[in-house]
Amino acid sequence: MNFVEELEWRGMIHDIMPGAKEQLEKEMTTAYLGIDPTADSLHIGHLVGVMILKHFQRCGHRPIALVGGATGMIGDPSGKSQERNLLDEQTLRHNQEAIKAQLSKLIDFDSDAPNAALLVNNYDWMKDFTFLDFARDIGKMITVNYMMAKDSVKKRFNGEGDGMSFTEFTYQLLQGYDFLHLYETLGCKVQLGGSDQWGNITTGTELIRRKLGGEAYAITCPLIKKADGTKFGKTESGNVWLDARYTSPYKFYQFWLNVSDDDAKSYIRIFTLLDRETVESLIAEHEEAPHLRVLQKRLAKEVTTMIHSAEEYEKAVAASNILFGQATAEALHALDEQTLLQVFDGVPQFTVSKEALGCPFIELVAERCNVFASKGETRKLVQGGGISLNKEKVADPMRAVTEEDLTAGKYLLVQKGKKNYYLITVE
């Protein structure tokens, strides 16, 4: 596989420095991509870069994931209008280990293949570098005029945000030094990143040229936006995380399932490993019958399975079917509490005490909690076959509701018709 051609058809190349393609065609090449360790989980905004590293390795090259322990302490000014919080070393180390565990599911770090990936942390080579040494050995290589010409610097100097501290101004030199260090120690000739990193990356290639007379290259991908121009990867509740502690597999699956048709067409290229023929055939199938959401379903399947597992994907589908499909009582009872609450987030909820157990269904839903307006209305709905308790039709309004009816130990799910749900918590 040809790395540049693979990324081009997927719409994942924004800028490529002259000579980069030839370098990759000539020999197995080492490239790195920086990851900001500000949290102990990656989110789907990081996934674009991770997929690029994955393609790089699949094409026979050696990827390096660089955790920016040192640069993370400063904060990259690119695309930002504010300084960011600085992290201590203990937090950075914890975040690094968590990030490596996530990356290991997607990239091969552990085999004895010549292109097995490496994980490095720039804090390891920056922590003992004195300010005087850095100013003398690196600072003199790049002029202030060169640094001022970068877009990320110009924007902040022209009034975006609160100006720029000296700390942030030095960021591009620090990132440039990372590239120089990896070039010298690991033969790394390419840096990969988002298009907002172009200025920082080219500072690195310039530093390598001026200090060592070496050739190094930059390849960037476009910043992913939604078709409506808004930021990709954010929901009302914040980031969509890869760690199930922060975003459950069900919510993760739902994110991909609910993307727009236009976004699904680009995301299926970017976030899956499906080949071109499969992708084009899925898009054609989707365009014949958009209402079936073939693209979204396949996208959600591929990404959820890749990040979580096939088992978690199946669970997410089963959970979705409870809300939208013909799911069984067994499927409902199989849900864990967290997923149950996420599936029914936003439906009317009621709470009753445990003493209510044993009372007739009609009394529970019409008197103990006002799911229905009256016993008369409840009776009529039951007679018409329109009410279910925990996905089973209620045939007798006087049937007792007992502890055995509870799902996840404390919940009752009442359903009226196909789409109206009510969740009762028994405490």
Backbone hydrogen bonds in HBPLUS format (Angstrom, degrees):
<---DONOR---> <-ACCEPTOR-->    atom                        ^
c    i                          cat <-CA-CA->   ^        H-A-AA   ^      H-
h    n   atom  resd res      DA  || num        DHA   H-A  angle D-A-AA Bond
n    s   type  num  typ     dist DA aas  dist angle  dist       angle   num
A0006-GLU N   A0002-ASN O   2.86 MM   4  5.99 159.1  1.90 158.4 165.3     1
A0007-LEU N   A0003-PHE O   2.96 MM   4  6.23 161.2  2.00 153.4 157.7     2
A0008-GLU N   A0004-VAL O   2.85 MM   4  6.02 149.2  1.94 147.5 157.1     3
A0009-TRP N   A0005-GLU O   3.21 MM   4  6.47 167.3  2.23 154.8 154.3     4
A0012-MET N   A0007-LEU O   2.89 MM   5  5.03 171.0  1.90 155.5 152.6     5
A0011-GLY N   A0008-GLU O   3.01 MM   3  5.17 160.0  2.05 106.6 112.8     6
A0014-HIS N   A0220-THR O   2.66 MM 206  5.44 176.8  1.66 144.3 143.1     7
A0015-ASP N   A0220-THR O   3.35 MM 205  5.21 150.9  2.44 117.2 124.8     8
A0220-THR N   A0015-ASP O   2.87 MM 205  5.21 167.7  1.88 151.7 155.5     9
A0017-MET N   A0218-ALA O   2.95 MM 201  5.41 164.5  1.97 168.4 167.8    10
A0020-ALA N   A0017-MET O   3.04 MM   3  5.73 165.3  2.06 145.6 147.8    11
A0023-GLN N   A0019-GLY O   2.99 MM   4  6.17 154.2  2.05 147.3 154.5    12
A0024-LEU N   A0020-ALA O   3.08 MM   4  6.40 159.5  2.13 152.5 156.7    13
A0025-GLU N   A0021-LYS O   3.03 MM   4  6.30 143.3  2.17 144.8 155.4    14
A0026-LYS N   A0022-GLU O   2.99 MM   4  6.06 130.0  2.25 141.5 154.2    15
A0026-LYS N   A0023-GLN O   3.22 MM   3  5.15 135.7  2.42  93.8 106.0    16
A0062-ARG N   A0029-THR O   2.97 MM  33  6.13 155.6  2.03 142.7 150.1    17
A0189-LYS N   A0030-THR O   3.01 MM 159  6.04 139.2  2.18 149.9 153.9    18
A0031-ALA N   A0062-ARG O   3.05 MM  31  6.52 154.3  2.12 159.6 165.9    19
A0064-ILE N   A0031-ALA O   2.78 MM  33  6.04 138.7  1.95 155.9 163.5    20
A0032-TYR N   A0190-VAL O   2.99 MM 158  6.57 149.4  2.08 150.4 156.0    21
A0192-LEU N   A0032-TYR O   2.82 MM 160  5.99 170.2  1.83 162.2 164.2    22
A0033-LEU N   A0064-ILE O   3.02 MM  31  6.50 147.0  2.13 162.9 171.9    23
A0066-LEU N   A0033-LEU O   2.94 MM  33  5.94 173.6  1.94 147.8 149.6    24
A0035-ILE N   A0066-LEU O   2.72 MM  31  5.97 154.4  1.79 167.2 164.8    25
A0068-GLY N   A0035-ILE O   2.95 MM  33  5.98 169.6  1.96 156.7 158.3    26
A0242-LEU N   A0042-LEU O   2.92 MM 200  5.76 164.5  1.94 155.9 150.6    27
A0046-HIS N   A0043-HIS O   2.85 MM   3  5.62 146.1  1.97 122.0 130.4    28
A0044-ILE N   A0240-VAL O   2.93 MM 196  5.94 154.5  2.00 169.3 176.0    29
A0050-VAL N   A0046-HIS O   3.12 MM   4  6.42 160.6  2.16 151.8 157.9    30
A0051-MET N   A0047-LEU O   2.85 MM   4  5.99 155.8  1.91 146.1 152.0    31
A0052-ILE N   A0048-VAL O   3.05 MM   4  6.38 148.6  2.15 144.7 153.5    32
A0053-LEU N   A0049-GLY O   3.01 MM   4  6.39 157.2  2.07 150.3 155.8    33
A0054-LYS N   A0050-VAL O   2.91 MM   4  6.18 151.9  1.99 145.8 154.3    34
A0055-HIS N   A0051-MET O   2.85 MM   4  6.14 161.2  1.88 152.8 156.5    35
A0056-PHE N   A0052-ILE O   2.90 MM   4  6.07 154.9  1.96 146.3 154.1    36
A0057-GLN N   A0053-LEU O   2.99 MM   4  6.27 155.6  2.05 147.8 152.9    37
A0058-ARG N   A0054-LYS O   2.94 MM   4  6.19 159.4  1.98 149.3 155.6    38
A0059-CYS N   A0055-HIS O   2.92 MM   4  6.11 137.0  2.10 144.9 155.7    39
A0061-HIS N   A0056-PHE O   3.10 MM   5  5.61 153.7  2.18 156.7 151.0    40
A0060-GLY N   A0057-GLN O   2.95 MM   3  5.25 156.8  2.00 114.4 116.5    41
A0118-LEU N   A0063-PRO O   3.10 MM  55  6.64 150.0  2.19 147.5 156.7    42
A0065-ALA N   A0118-LEU O   2.87 MM  53  6.29 163.9  1.90 167.8 167.7    43
A0120-VAL N   A0065-ALA O   3.03 MM  55  6.42 160.0  2.07 152.8 158.5    44
A0067-VAL N   A0120-VAL O   2.74 MM  53  6.12 164.1  1.77 168.8 165.7    45
A0069-GLY N   A0067-VAL O   2.85 MM   2  5.78 135.6  2.05 109.2  95.7    46
A0122-ASN N   A0067-VAL O   3.26 MM  55  6.69 144.8  2.39 151.1 161.0    47
A0072-GLY N   A0068-GLY O   2.58 MM   4  5.18 138.0  1.74 132.7 145.0    48
A0073-MET N   A0070-ALA O   2.99 MM   3  5.31 143.6  2.13 103.5 114.3    49
A0074-ILE N   A0071-THR O   3.00 MM   3  5.22 150.2  2.09 103.3 112.7    50
A0075-GLY N   A0071-THR O   2.89 MM   4  6.15 173.3  1.90 170.5 168.6    51
A0080-LYS N   A0077-PRO O   2.97 MM   3  5.17 166.9  1.99 127.9 128.0    52
A0092-LEU N   A0088-ASP O   3.06 MM   4  6.33 162.2  2.09 153.3 158.9    53
A0093-ARG N   A0089-GLU O   2.89 MM   4  6.15 160.5  1.93 157.7 161.6    54
A0094-HIS N   A0090-GLN O   3.06 MM   4  6.31 161.4  2.10 148.2 153.3    55
A0095-ASN N   A0091-THR O   2.89 MM   4  6.12 164.7  1.91 154.3 158.7    56
A0096-GLN N   A0092-LEU O   2.82 MM   4  6.03 153.1  1.90 147.6 155.7    57
A0097-GLU N   A0093-ARG O   3.08 MM   4  6.37 161.6  2.12 151.1 154.0    58
A0098-ALA N   A0094-HIS O   3.13 MM   4  6.41 162.1  2.17 151.2 156.1    59
A0099-ILE N   A0095-ASN O   2.88 MM   4  6.07 158.3  1.93 152.2 158.3    60
A0100-LYS N   A0096-GLN O   2.89 MM   4  6.13 156.2  1.94 150.2 156.8    61
A0101-ALA N   A0097-GLU O   3.07 MM   4  6.31 157.8  2.12 146.7 152.0    62
A0102-GLN N   A0098-ALA O   3.18 MM   4  6.51 152.4  2.26 143.1 150.0    63
A0103-LEU N   A0099-ILE O   2.88 MM   4  6.15 166.6  1.90 156.1 159.8    64
A0104-SER N   A0100-LYS O   2.84 MM   4  5.95 149.3  1.93 150.8 158.8    65
A0105-LYS N   A0102-GLN O   3.19 MM   3  5.69 151.1  2.28 109.2 117.0    66
A0106-LEU N   A0103-LEU O   2.83 MM   3  5.30 151.1  1.91 113.2 122.8    67
A0107-ILE N   A0103-LEU O   2.79 MM   4  5.87 149.0  1.89 160.8 171.0    68
A0117-ALA N   A0108-ASP O   2.74 MM   9  5.86 166.1  1.76 160.4 156.0    69
A0116-ALA N   A0113-ALA O   3.08 MM   3  5.26 152.0  2.16 120.4 116.4    70
A0124-ASP N   A0121-ASN O   2.94 MM   3  5.81 152.4  2.02 125.4 131.1    71
A0126-MET N   A0122-ASN O   3.01 MM   4  6.09 136.9  2.20 143.3 156.1    72
A0127-LYS N   A0123-TYR O   2.93 MM   4  5.46 154.4  1.99 143.9 145.8    73
A0129-PHE N   A0126-MET O   3.06 MM   3  5.17 161.8  2.10 111.1 116.6    74
A0134-PHE N   A0130-THR O   2.95 MM   4  6.20 162.1  1.99 152.0 157.3    75
A0135-ALA N   A0131-PHE O   2.85 MM   4  6.02 165.0  1.87 152.6 156.8    76
A0136-ARG N   A0132-LEU O   2.95 MM   4  6.09 155.5  2.01 145.6 152.2    77
A0137-ASP N   A0133-ASP O   2.79 MM   4  5.82 172.2  1.80 155.2 158.0    78
A0138-ILE N   A0134-PHE O   2.88 MM   4  5.33 153.1  1.95 136.8 145.4    79
A0139-GLY N   A0134-PHE O   2.99 MM   5  6.35 161.8  2.03 148.7 153.8    80
A0141-MET N   A0138-ILE O   2.93 MM   3  5.45 153.9  2.00 116.9 125.3    81
A0147-MET N   A0143-THR O   3.16 MM   4  6.54 158.0  2.21 146.2 151.8    82
A0148-MET N   A0144-VAL O   2.76 MM   4  5.97 155.9  1.82 157.0 163.9    83
A0149-ALA N   A0145-ASN O   3.17 MM   4  6.30 132.6  2.41 139.0 149.6    84
A0150-LYS N   A0147-MET O   3.32 MM   3  5.79 163.7  2.35 110.3 115.0    85
A0153-VAL N   A0150-LYS O   3.10 MM   3  5.44 130.9  2.35 105.7 118.1    86
A0154-LYS N   A0150-LYS O   2.89 MM   4  6.16 171.3  1.90 161.1 163.9    87
A0155-LYS N   A0151-ASP O   2.94 MM   4  6.02 170.0  1.95 160.2 160.8    88
A0157-PHE N   A0153-VAL O   2.98 MM   4  6.25 154.0  2.05 154.7 163.0    89
A0158-ASN N   A0154-LYS O   2.87 MM   4  6.02 132.9  2.09 144.6 157.4    90
A0160-GLU N   A0155-LYS O   3.22 MM   5  5.89 156.0  2.28 151.2 150.1    91
A0159-GLY N   A0156-ARG O   3.41 MM   3  5.62 152.6  2.49 107.8 107.0    92
A0169-PHE N   A0165-SER O   2.99 MM   4  6.25 152.9  2.07 146.2 154.8    93
A0170-THR N   A0166-PHE O   3.02 MM   4  6.29 143.3  2.16 149.6 157.1    94
A0171-TYR N   A0168-GLU O   2.97 MM   3  5.11 155.0  2.04 105.0 113.1    95
A0173-LEU N   A0170-THR O   2.97 MM   3  5.34 125.9  2.27 107.7 122.1    96
A0174-LEU N   A0170-THR O   3.06 MM   4  6.43 154.8  2.13 156.0 163.9    97
A0174-LEU N   A0171-TYR O   3.04 MM   3  5.12 114.4  2.49  97.0 112.8    98
A0175-GLN N   A0171-TYR O   2.88 MM   4  6.21 165.8  1.90 162.3 165.8    99
A0176-GLY N   A0172-GLN O   2.84 MM   4  5.87 149.8  1.93 134.9 144.4   100
A0177-TYR N   A0173-LEU O   2.81 MM   4  6.04 144.3  1.93 140.2 149.8   101
A0178-ASP N   A0174-LEU O   3.01 MM   4  6.40 146.6  2.13 144.4 153.2   102
A0179-PHE N   A0175-GLN O   3.27 MM   4  6.66 157.4  2.33 148.7 152.5   103
A0180-LEU N   A0176-GLY O   3.06 MM   4  6.39 159.6  2.10 146.4 152.3   104
A0181-HIS N   A0177-TYR O   2.75 MM   4  5.98 164.3  1.78 157.5 161.1   105
A0182-LEU N   A0178-ASP O   2.89 MM   4  6.14 166.4  1.91 155.8 159.1   106
A0183-TYR N   A0179-PHE O   2.83 MM   4  5.94 147.7  1.93 146.1 155.9   107
A0184-GLU N   A0180-LEU O   2.94 MM   4  6.19 157.9  1.99 149.2 154.6   108
A0185-THR N   A0181-HIS O   2.85 MM   4  6.02 166.3  1.87 155.1 159.1   109
A0186-LEU N   A0182-LEU O   2.88 MM   4  5.19 151.1  1.96 128.2 137.2   110
A0188-CYS N   A0182-LEU O   3.13 MM   6  5.41 174.4  2.14 120.8 119.8   111
A0187-GLY N   A0183-TYR O   3.20 MM   4  4.54 127.8  2.49 113.1 117.2   112
A0217-TYR N   A0189-LYS O   2.78 MM  28  6.16 158.0  1.83 155.0 162.4   113
A0191-GLN N   A0217-TYR O   2.95 MM  26  6.45 152.7  2.03 151.7 158.5   114
A0219-ILE N   A0191-GLN O   3.07 MM  28  6.46 157.6  2.13 163.1 164.7   115
A0221-CYS N   A0193-GLY O   2.89 MM  28  6.40 147.6  2.00 148.1 158.7   116
A0197-GLN N   A0194-GLY O   2.83 MM   3  5.46 161.8  1.86 120.8 127.1   117
A0195-SER N   A0221-CYS O   2.80 MM  26  5.51 123.9  2.12 174.8 163.8   118
A0198-TRP N   A0195-SER O   3.34 MM   3  5.51 170.0  2.36 108.5 111.2   119
A0201-ILE N   A0197-GLN O   2.86 MM   4  6.04 166.7  1.88 167.3 171.9   120
A0202-THR N   A0198-TRP O   2.91 MM   4  6.06 166.6  1.92 155.1 158.6   121
A0203-THR N   A0199-GLY O   3.17 MM   4  6.33 139.0  2.34 137.2 147.6   122
A0204-GLY N   A0200-ASN O   3.31 MM   4  6.69 145.4  2.44 139.2 147.5   123
A0204-GLY N   A0201-ILE O   2.91 MM   3  5.13 121.3  2.27  99.4 114.4   124
A0205-THR N   A0201-ILE O   3.05 MM   4  6.56 151.7  2.13 148.2 156.2   125
A0206-GLU N   A0202-THR O   2.95 MM   4  6.04 152.4  2.02 140.9 148.4   126
A0207-LEU N   A0203-THR O   2.93 MM   4  6.11 151.2  2.01 143.3 151.1   127
A0208-ILE N   A0204-GLY O   3.01 MM   4  6.25 159.5  2.05 150.6 155.4   128
A0209-ARG N   A0205-THR O   3.04 MM   4  6.23 152.0  2.12 139.1 146.9   129
A0210-ARG N   A0206-GLU O   2.82 MM   4  6.07 164.5  1.85 152.4 156.5   130
A0211-LYS N   A0207-LEU O   2.86 MM   4  5.84 164.1  1.88 150.5 155.3   131
A0212-LEU N   A0208-ILE O   2.96 MM   4  5.45 151.0  2.04 130.9 140.3   132
A0214-GLY N   A0208-ILE O   3.26 MM   6  5.55 160.5  2.30 127.1 122.0   133
A0213-GLY N   A0209-ARG O   2.87 MM   4  4.27 130.1  2.12 110.4 120.9   134
A0226-LYS N   A0230-THR O   2.95 MM   4  5.46 172.3  1.96 163.5 164.0   135
A0229-GLY N   A0226-LYS O   2.79 MM   3  5.28 159.8  1.83 121.7 125.2   136
A0235-THR N   A0238-GLY O   2.87 MM   3  5.06 157.2  1.92 132.6 140.3   137
A0238-GLY N   A0235-THR O   2.93 MM   3  5.06 164.8  1.96 110.9 114.2   138
A0246-TYR N   A0243-ASP O   2.99 MM   3  5.74 148.2  2.09 120.0 127.4   139
A0247-THR N   A0243-ASP O   3.08 MM   4  6.31 165.8  2.10 156.6 161.1   140
A0252-PHE N   A0248-SER O   2.86 MM   4  6.07 160.5  1.89 159.8 166.5   141
A0253-TYR N   A0249-PRO O   2.87 MM   4  5.96 161.8  1.91 144.8 149.4   142
A0254-GLN N   A0250-TYR O   2.92 MM   4  6.16 158.0  1.97 146.3 152.8   143
A0255-PHE N   A0251-LYS O   2.94 MM   4  6.18 147.0  2.05 143.8 151.8   144
A0257-LEU N   A0253-TYR O   2.97 MM   4  6.17 157.2  2.02 151.8 159.3   145
A0258-ASN N   A0254-GLN O   3.01 MM   4  6.02 138.1  2.19 145.6 153.5   146
A0259-VAL N   A0256-TRP O   3.43 MM   3  5.56 173.2  2.44 108.1 108.6   147
A0264-ALA N   A0260-SER O   2.85 MM   4  6.06 158.1  1.90 153.6 160.3   148
A0265-LYS N   A0261-ASP O   3.15 MM   4  6.44 148.3  2.25 146.5 153.6   149
A0266-SER N   A0263-ASP O   3.08 MM   3  5.37 125.9  2.38 101.9 115.3   150
A0267-TYR N   A0263-ASP O   2.76 MM   4  5.92 169.6  1.77 164.3 168.1   151
A0268-ILE N   A0264-ALA O   3.01 MM   4  5.85 156.9  2.06 144.0 147.9   152
A0269-ARG N   A0266-SER O   3.15 MM   3  5.45 136.8  2.34 103.5 114.8   153
A0270-ILE N   A0266-SER O   3.13 MM   4  6.42 156.8  2.18 148.0 154.9   154
A0271-PHE N   A0267-TYR O   2.77 MM   4  5.57 172.9  1.77 156.1 158.6   155
A0279-VAL N   A0275-ASP O   2.98 MM   4  6.24 165.5  2.00 159.7 164.3   156
A0280-GLU N   A0276-ARG O   2.87 MM   4  6.07 169.6  1.88 157.3 159.9   157
A0281-SER N   A0277-GLU O   2.96 MM   4  6.11 154.4  2.03 145.0 152.5   158
A0282-LEU N   A0278-THR O   2.90 MM   4  6.12 152.5  1.98 148.4 156.0   159
A0283-ILE N   A0279-VAL O   2.93 MM   4  6.22 158.8  1.98 152.8 158.4   160
A0284-ALA N   A0280-GLU O   3.00 MM   4  6.19 157.9  2.05 144.0 150.0   161
A0285-GLU N   A0281-SER O   2.95 MM   4  6.13 157.3  2.00 143.5 150.0   162
A0286-HIS N   A0282-LEU O   2.84 MM   4  6.03 154.9  1.91 147.0 154.2   163
A0287-GLU N   A0283-ILE O   2.94 MM   4  6.18 154.1  2.00 147.6 154.1   164
A0288-GLU N   A0284-ALA O   3.23 MM   4  6.51 137.7  2.42 141.8 151.6   165
A0289-ALA N   A0286-HIS O   3.13 MM   3  5.37 127.0  2.42  99.9 113.0   166
A0292-LEU N   A0289-ALA O   3.05 MM   3  5.86 160.4  2.09 124.4 129.7   167
A0293-ARG N   A0290-PRO O   2.94 MM   3  5.44 158.6  1.98 116.9 123.9   168
A0297-LYS N   A0293-ARG O   3.01 MM   4  6.21 162.8  2.04 154.2 159.2   169
A0298-ARG N   A0294-VAL O   3.02 MM   4  6.22 160.2  2.06 149.1 154.3   170
A0299-LEU N   A0295-LEU O   2.83 MM   4  5.98 163.0  1.86 155.6 161.1   171
A0300-ALA N   A0296-GLN O   2.87 MM   4  5.98 167.4  1.88 149.8 153.4   172
A0301-LYS N   A0297-LYS O   3.00 MM   4  6.14 151.4  2.09 139.3 147.4   173
A0302-GLU N   A0298-ARG O   2.91 MM   4  6.12 170.5  1.92 154.7 156.5   174
A0303-VAL N   A0299-LEU O   3.00 MM   4  6.16 177.0  2.00 160.7 161.6   175
A0304-THR N   A0300-ALA O   3.04 MM   4  5.82 157.9  2.09 138.7 145.8   176
A0305-THR N   A0301-LYS O   3.01 MM   4  5.94 160.6  2.05 145.9 151.8   177
A0306-MET N   A0302-GLU O   3.02 MM   4  6.09 155.0  2.08 141.0 148.4   178
A0307-ILE N   A0303-VAL O   2.95 MM   4  6.09 162.5  1.98 152.0 155.8   179
A0308-HIS N   A0304-THR O   2.82 MM   4  5.62 159.3  1.86 145.5 152.7   180
A0313-TYR N   A0309-SER O   2.99 MM   4  6.23 152.5  2.07 145.5 153.6   181
A0314-GLU N   A0310-ALA O   2.94 MM   4  6.23 160.6  1.98 149.2 153.6   182
A0315-LYS N   A0311-GLU O   2.99 MM   4  6.30 155.5  2.05 146.5 153.4   183
A0316-ALA N   A0312-GLU O   2.92 MM   4  6.15 153.2  1.99 144.8 151.9   184
A0317-VAL N   A0313-TYR O   2.93 MM   4  6.28 156.1  1.99 154.5 161.0   185
A0318-ALA N   A0314-GLU O   2.93 MM   4  6.18 162.1  1.96 149.6 154.6   186
A0319-ALA N   A0315-LYS O   2.86 MM   4  6.11 154.3  1.93 147.0 154.4   187
A0320-SER N   A0316-ALA O   2.92 MM   4  6.16 154.1  1.99 145.1 152.1   188
A0321-ASN N   A0317-VAL O   2.88 MM   4  6.16 151.1  1.96 149.6 157.9   189
A0322-ILE N   A0318-ALA O   3.19 MM   4  6.49 135.5  2.40 139.2 149.8   190
A0322-ILE N   A0319-ALA O   3.22 MM   3  5.28 132.7  2.46  94.9 107.1   191
A0323-LEU N   A0320-SER O   3.10 MM   3  5.41 124.1  2.43 101.4 114.2   192
A0324-PHE N   A0320-SER O   2.87 MM   4  6.09 163.4  1.89 154.9 160.5   193
A0325-GLY N   A0321-ASN O   2.57 MM   4  4.20 141.8  1.71 115.8 124.7   194
A0332-LEU N   A0328-THR O   3.26 MM   4  6.63 153.7  2.33 143.9 150.5   195
A0333-HIS N   A0329-ALA O   2.95 MM   4  6.25 164.8  1.97 155.0 158.6   196
A0334-ALA N   A0330-GLU O   2.98 MM   4  6.15 130.5  2.23 141.3 154.6   197
A0335-LEU N   A0332-LEU O   3.11 MM   3  5.59 159.8  2.15 112.2 118.4   198
A0340-LEU N   A0336-ASP O   2.95 MM   4  6.14 165.6  1.97 159.4 164.2   199
A0341-LEU N   A0337-GLU O   2.95 MM   4  6.17 164.7  1.98 156.2 159.1   200
A0342-GLN N   A0338-GLN O   3.04 MM   4  6.30 145.8  2.16 142.2 152.1   201
A0342-GLN N   A0339-THR O   3.08 MM   3  4.98 117.6  2.49  92.3 108.2   202
A0343-VAL N   A0339-THR O   2.78 MM   4  6.01 160.8  1.82 159.0 163.9   203
A0344-PHE N   A0340-LEU O   3.09 MM   4  6.31 156.4  2.15 147.5 153.5   204
A0345-ASP N   A0342-GLN O   3.29 MM   3  4.95 167.9  2.31 101.3 101.8   205
A0347-VAL N   A0344-PHE O   3.21 MM   3  5.65 169.5  2.22 126.2 127.9   206
A0423-LEU N   A0348-PRO O   3.01 MM  75  6.45 162.3  2.04 159.2 163.3   207
A0350-PHE N   A0423-LEU O   2.86 MM  73  6.28 156.4  1.92 156.7 161.1   208
A0425-THR N   A0350-PHE O   2.77 MM  75  6.17 164.8  1.79 155.0 157.7   209
A0352-VAL N   A0425-THR O   2.89 MM  73  6.33 159.9  1.93 163.0 168.1   210
A0427-GLU N   A0352-VAL O   2.90 MM  75  6.33 163.7  1.92 165.3 166.8   211
A0356-ALA N   A0353-SER O   2.98 MM   3  5.81 163.8  2.01 121.1 126.2   212
A0357-LEU N   A0354-LYS O   3.00 MM   3  5.64 157.6  2.05 116.7 123.0   213
A0359-CYS N   A0356-ALA O   3.12 MM   3  5.83 161.6  2.15 138.6 141.2   214
A0358-GLY N   A0401-VAL O   2.59 MM  43  5.26 164.9  1.61 160.7 158.9   215
A0401-VAL N   A0359-CYS O   3.03 MM  42  6.02 159.9  2.07 155.8 156.2   216
A0363-GLU N   A0360-PRO O   3.06 MM   3  5.37 124.4  2.39 104.2 117.8   217
A0364-LEU N   A0360-PRO O   3.05 MM   4  6.39 159.6  2.09 155.1 161.4   218
A0361-PHE N   A0399-ARG O   2.75 MM  38  5.69 145.7  1.87 155.1 162.0   219
A0365-VAL N   A0361-PHE O   3.05 MM   4  6.32 166.6  2.07 162.6 163.4   220
A0362-ILE N   A0397-PRO O   2.89 MM  35  5.16 149.4  1.99 170.0 160.3   221
A0366-ALA N   A0362-ILE O   3.13 MM   4  5.94 139.9  2.30 135.1 144.8   222
A0367-GLU N   A0363-GLU O   2.88 MM   4  5.22 149.2  1.97 135.0 141.5   223
A0368-ARG N   A0363-GLU O   2.99 MM   5  6.38 163.3  2.02 153.1 158.4   224
A0369-CYS N   A0364-LEU O   3.03 MM   5  6.24 135.3  2.24 149.5 160.8   225
A0371-VAL N   A0365-VAL O   2.94 MM   6  5.12 126.9  2.23 138.2 153.6   226
A0372-PHE N   A0365-VAL O   3.12 MM   7  6.10 166.1  2.14 145.9 147.3   227
A0371-VAL N   A0369-CYS O   2.84 MM   2  5.79 139.4  2.00 104.4  93.8   228
A0378-THR N   A0374-SER O   3.10 MM   4  6.35 161.2  2.14 144.4 149.9   229
A0379-ARG N   A0375-LYS O   2.82 MM   4  6.04 165.1  1.84 153.8 157.5   230
A0380-LYS N   A0376-GLY O   3.02 MM   4  6.24 162.5  2.05 148.8 153.4   231
A0381-LEU N   A0377-GLU O   2.98 MM   4  6.23 161.5  2.01 152.1 156.8   232
A0382-VAL N   A0378-THR O   2.91 MM   4  6.17 160.9  1.95 156.5 161.7   233
A0383-GLN N   A0379-ARG O   2.92 MM   4  6.15 164.1  1.95 152.9 157.3   234
A0384-GLY N   A0380-LYS O   3.03 MM   4  6.27 141.5  2.19 141.3 151.6   235
A0386-GLY N   A0381-LEU O   2.91 MM   5  5.26 162.4  1.94 163.0 157.0   236
A0385-GLY N   A0382-VAL O   2.93 MM   3  5.11 158.4  1.98 109.4 114.9   237
A0417-GLY N   A0386-GLY O   2.92 MM  31  5.16 163.9  1.95 146.4 151.7   238
A0394-VAL N   A0387-ILE O   2.90 MM   7  5.85 166.9  1.91 150.8 148.4   239
A0388-SER N   A0415-GLN O   2.92 MM  27  5.07 156.9  1.98 143.1 149.6   240
A0415-GLN N   A0388-SER O   2.91 MM  27  5.07 159.7  1.95 147.7 149.1   241
A0389-LEU N   A0392-GLU O   2.79 MM   3  5.32 159.2  1.83 153.6 149.6   242
A0392-GLU N   A0389-LEU O   3.06 MM   3  5.32 151.6  2.14 108.0 116.8   243
A0390-ASN N   A0413-LEU O   2.67 MM  23  4.86 172.1  1.68 152.5 155.5   244
A0399-ARG N   A0396-ASP O   3.07 MM   3  5.49 167.9  2.09 117.7 120.3   245
A0405-ASP N   A0402-THR O   2.99 MM   3  5.57 153.8  2.06 113.3 121.0   246
A0406-LEU N   A0403-GLU O   3.07 MM   3  5.53 154.6  2.14 112.0 119.4   247
A0407-THR N   A0411-TYR O   2.82 MM   4  5.12 162.0  1.85 142.5 148.7   248
A0410-LYS N   A0407-THR O   3.25 MM   3  6.03 149.3  2.35 127.1 124.8   249
A0411-TYR N   A0407-THR O   3.02 MM   4  5.12 152.9  2.10 145.7 152.5   250
A0426-VAL N   A0410-LYS O   2.77 MM  16  5.12 172.1  1.77 157.1 158.9   251
A0412-LEU N   A0424-ILE O   2.86 MM  12  5.04 148.4  1.96 146.9 154.9   252
A0424-ILE N   A0412-LEU O   2.86 MM  12  5.04 176.4  1.86 158.0 159.2   253
A0414-VAL N   A0422-TYR O   2.87 MM   8  5.11 166.8  1.89 163.3 162.5   254
A0422-TYR N   A0414-VAL O   2.82 MM   8  5.11 142.5  1.96 156.1 159.5   255
A0416-LYS N   A0420-ASN O   2.79 MM   4  5.13 162.2  1.82 150.0 156.2   256
A0420-ASN N   A0416-LYS O   3.36 MM   4  5.13 146.3  2.48 156.4 153.9   257
